[in-house]
């Protein structure tokens, strides 16, 4: 066998792709969180105009438009940002709201709740990037026509957000950034389930980047597309930051999506501080949730912790699992410590002190997943999804009555599989 300095990547790329394909989500409503098995999911908490089986989610994407029938966007890259409304429903056309309520309280469901994408209606498209610019008196300015079109689309997207905020008890946005090998539809379906169990409060927005490339090099193509999308995600976040109607932003990122999100936020935080701002006040990101992060912990320390990343957010929550086989292979291939498999012994005294001084970082060790791969537990495990819901919906702190986590060493907490299940 010929030796190659990166031979592990070539030999085990097919295995990595198979394992990390676990990022793809089941096209059915996620399992009922433990939270609602014990305390029924109540329509009284859901805005009245949302008492129906269908769900509308806003989306932003830089995927190319698909030529395949029934698929709106594919895994190729687009140089422009598109935005629109995705309408999700269930395959059973006879399903009523009352039946969906009933099934949303059952651990073992009696109905088929498989998703269908009814429509994906693109409402607008930003100018092509990079934007044409020119130098005016030693300052760089975007071309006036491009800037005018850019502002128009920012305004239109924010109008759509504000219309939906009016129907919500809270004025928050939930932004989801998916991981490797997720199609556009799968990313929408994942957030649809989470938003449903968040009592359909706030405005759900899917940021869908060009993932799900096919073939043996799919993982590596997706990884590069994650870098391609950074500018477009920055533009998306900037327009949210400028919207005064939004009170809080909750960002949920999964797997490779955590690299997309943290790289983007790092640049925005540095930009904000350089202009004399306060990112905690200006960005209004209440929760940054990193689920099964496919990140190198060594890079996290030097690019995020060293840049004083943490104080820019209300809470940072990292869900980790030693049983995550997908990240285990990724860790072995890169010969690095994966953030998503971090353990108490992996954090030295200096890092412990930094986590403690920041005061808003929680690392949650989740129970062993029932699935073979154990990578999509943030929505497929009823205990973990319950914790995520209580974090966002009730702003509960770890170890509180609503979030009965067990304190371990340092900033680590343990989440039991019976989380929020009441004893009979």
Secondary structure by P-SEA (a helix, b strand, c coil): cccccaaaaaaaaaaaaaaacccccccccccccaaaaacccccccccccccccbbbbbbccccccccccccccccccccbbbbbbbbbbcccccccaaaaaaaaaccccccccccccccccccccccccccbbbbccccccccaaaaaaaaaaaaaaaaaaaaaaaacccbbbbbbbbcccccaaaaaaaaaaaaaaaccccbbbbbcccccccccaaaaaaaaaaaaaaaaaaaaaaaaaacccccbbbbbbccaaaaaaaaaaaaaaaaaaaacccccccccccccccccccccaaaaaaccccccccccccbbbbbbbccaaaaaaaaaaaccccccccccccccaaaaaaaaaaccbbbbbccccccccccccccccaaaaaaaaaaccccccccccccccccccccbbbbccccccccc
